[in-house]
């Protein structure tokens, strides 16, 4: 299998399928994350994995990869979604929602003033809100472009782990290539 193709968006996604059982992938991810020198931090649950860079190298814009594992018959579907750290994503969405809320309130207030025959001067908020939304969108895309190498690194490591499990047919120990390249 090659590296999964990312679907673009504010939070890029990918999907891959495998014949490896979910429990085996979860156990292997847990084992690899607990090894000394693992290049990622993470959390493992029954049907979710979270991977991110270690605290010392993590920045506000560093990506976090959430993997949702879905067993469908003998096939495992791994749904991956990238995003910034949860705190950064919450801040971004709060700013976005606040801007939209203020624009909506200004629109209602301005329309009310207009219906009363008064000057709807509050409508100056609308172009300002539009500019803020464009700036937030630009910041998101710039941050995503800046983290592209880290996104690819996380993608490759997940793919390598799935490939190793498929090739070996059972839970495996890390290969020499993984130890040299710092793979998960």
C-alpha positions as semicolon CSV with decimal commas, in nm:
position;residue;x (nm);y (nm);z (nm)
1;X;0,000;0,000;0,000
2;X;0,119;0,352;-0,072
3;X;0,073;0,656;0,145
4;X;-0,298;0,741;0,176
5;X;-0,420;1,035;-0,030
6;X;-0,528;1,332;0,178
7;X;-0,860;1,501;0,107
8;X;-0,804;1,874;0,135
9;X;-0,995;2,099;0,373
10;X;-0,944;2,287;0,696
11;X;-0,895;1,948;0,860
12;X;-0,745;1,713;0,598
13;X;-0,874;1,356;0,602
14;X;-0,776;1,020;0,464
15;X;-0,910;0,670;0,470
16;X;-0,735;0,340;0,431
17;X;-0,855;-0,016;0,450
18;X;-0,676;-0,323;0,578
19;X;-0,740;-0,684;0,662
20;X;-0,566;-0,644;1,001
21;X;-0,810;-0,686;1,295
22;X;-0,879;-0,369;1,493
23;X;-0,754;-0,518;1,821
24;X;-0,423;-0,606;1,660
25;X;-0,371;-0,253;1,527
26;X;-0,466;-0,102;1,865
27;X;-0,225;-0,334;2,050
28;X;0,057;-0,261;1,807
29;X;0,003;0,117;1,825
30;X;-0,001;0,101;2,204
31;X;0,317;-0,106;2,208
32;X;0,500;0,126;1,969
33;X;0,391;0,442;2,151
34;X;0,522;0,303;2,481
35;X;0,868;0,227;2,340
36;X;1,150;0,462;2,440
37;X;1,248;0,691;2,156
38;X;0,909;0,683;1,986
39;X;0,888;1,005;1,781
40;X;0,522;1,066;1,872
41;X;0,298;1,103;2,173
42;X;-0,044;0,955;2,161
43;X;-0,343;0,795;2,321
44;X;-0,501;0,463;2,238
45;X;-0,861;0,360;2,297
46;X;-1,061;0,065;2,170
47;X;-1,161;0,232;1,844
48;X;-0,963;0,559;1,841
49;X;-0,597;0,655;1,823
50;X;-0,456;1,004;1,867
51;X;-0,104;1,087;1,753
52;X;0,088;1,412;1,791
53;X;0,443;1,536;1,817
54;X;0,619;1,510;2,155
55;X;0,573;1,804;2,393
56;X;0,924;1,939;2,340
57;X;0,876;1,978;1,964
58;X;0,503;2,058;1,959
59;X;0,392;2,410;1,863
60;X;0,052;2,576;1,855
61;X;0,015;2,486;1,488
62;X;0,156;2,131;1,511
63;X;-0,084;1,871;1,373
64;X;-0,271;1,611;1,572
65;X;-0,392;1,298;1,394
66;X;-0,712;1,132;1,509
67;X;-0,768;0,781;1,378
68;X;-1,112;0,627;1,402
69;X;-1,107;0,250;1,357
70;X;-1,411;0,076;1,214
71;X;-1,423;-0,301;1,176
72;X;-1,656;-0,400;0,889
73;X;-1,658;-0,776;0,859
74;X;-1,298;-0,884;0,802
75;X;-1,201;-0,538;0,678
76;X;-1,068;-0,259;0,899
77;X;-1,137;0,097;0,788
78;X;-0,905;0,357;0,931
79;X;-1,047;0,709;0,908
80;X;-0,776;0,969;0,974
81;X;-0,835;1,339;1,037
82;X;-0,567;1,601;1,095
83;X;-0,611;1,917;1,292
84;X;-0,426;2,148;1,524
85;X;-0,405;2,080;1,895
86;X;-0,753;2,071;2,049
87;X;-0,696;2,400;2,234
88;X;-0,588;2,578;1,917
89;X;-0,882;2,432;1,722
90;X;-1,126;2,544;1,994
91;X;-0,980;2,896;1,991
92;X;-1,001;2,912;1,611
93;X;-1,362;2,792;1,605
94;X;-1,460;3,026;1,892
95;X;-1,319;3,325;1,703
96;X;-1,494;3,212;1,386
97;X;-1,828;3,159;1,566
98;X;-1,801;3,489;1,755
99;X;-1,736;3,677;1,430
100;X;-2,034;3,513;1,259
101;X;-2,254;3,583;1,564
102;X;-2,155;3,951;1,572
103;X;-2,216;3,983;1,199
104;X;-2,560;3,824;1,239
105;X;-2,651;4,055;1,528
106;X;-2,530;4,359;1,334
107;X;-2,737;4,249;1,035
108;X;-3,050;4,210;1,250
109;X;-2,992;4,541;1,424
110;X;-2,921;4,720;1,098
111;X;-3,229;4,572;0,932
112;X;-3,440;4,675;1,233
113;X;-3,308;5,031;1,211
114;X;-3,374;5,039;0,837
115;X;-3,734;4,914;0,890
116;X;-3,785;5,199;1,143
117;X;-3,664;5,449;0,885
118;X;-3,336;5,522;1,066
119;X;-2,983;5,505;0,929
120;X;-2,848;5,147;0,966
121;X;-2,497;5,264;1,055
122;X;-2,426;4,942;1,244
123;X;-2,391;4,762;0,910
124;X;-2,026;4,875;0,898
125;X;-1,965;4,564;1,109
126;X;-2,043;4,335;0,813
127;X;-1,737;4,417;0,597
128;X;-1,515;4,410;0,908
129;X;-1,654;4,066;1,000
130;X;-1,597;3,950;0,642
131;X;-1,234;4,062;0,661
132;X;-1,186;3,886;0,995
133;X;-1,329;3,565;0,848
134;X;-1,095;3,591;0,548
135;X;-0,799;3,649;0,779
136;X;-0,893;3,346;0,993
137;X;-0,929;3,134;0,680
138;X;-0,588;3,252;0,556
139;X;-0,427;3,176;0,892
140;X;-0,573;2,824;0,884
141;X;-0,440;2,754;0,535
142;X;-0,101;2,902;0,612
143;X;-0,072;2,690;0,928
144;X;-0,173;2,382;0,732
145;X;0,091;2,452;0,467
146;X;0,355;2,504;0,738
147;X;0,277;2,166;0,894
148;X;0,265;1,968;0,569
149;X;0,593;1,781;0,639
150;X;0,467;1,679;0,985
151;X;0,134;1,570;0,836
152;X;0,315;1,355;0,582
153;X;0,538;1,208;0,855
154;X;0,236;1,106;1,063
155;X;0,065;0,962;0,753
156;X;0,369;0,757;0,654
157;X;0,414;0,617;1,005
158;X;0,053;0,502;1,026
159;X;0,078;0,347;0,681
160;X;0,404;0,174;0,774
161;X;0,251;0,025;1,087
162;X;-0,050;-0,110;0,893
163;X;0,178;-0,244;0,617
164;X;0,401;-0,420;0,875
165;X;0,101;-0,584;1,037
166;X;-0,040;-0,694;0,701
167;X;0,295;-0,832;0,585
168;X;0,365;-1,024;0,905
169;X;0,010;-1,140;0,954
170;X;0,041;-1,084;1,328
171;X;0,160;-0,829;1,577
172;X;0,517;-0,755;1,484
173;X;0,823;-0,598;1,631
174;X;0,954;-0,284;1,465
175;X;1,174;-0,344;1,163
176;X;1,527;-0,210;1,132
177;X;1,401;0,055;0,886
178;X;1,154;0,183;1,143
179;X;1,417;0,213;1,412
180;X;1,643;0,407;1,175
181;X;1,368;0,634;1,043
182;X;1,193;0,690;1,376
183;X;0,862;0,541;1,265
184;X;0,572;0,467;1,493
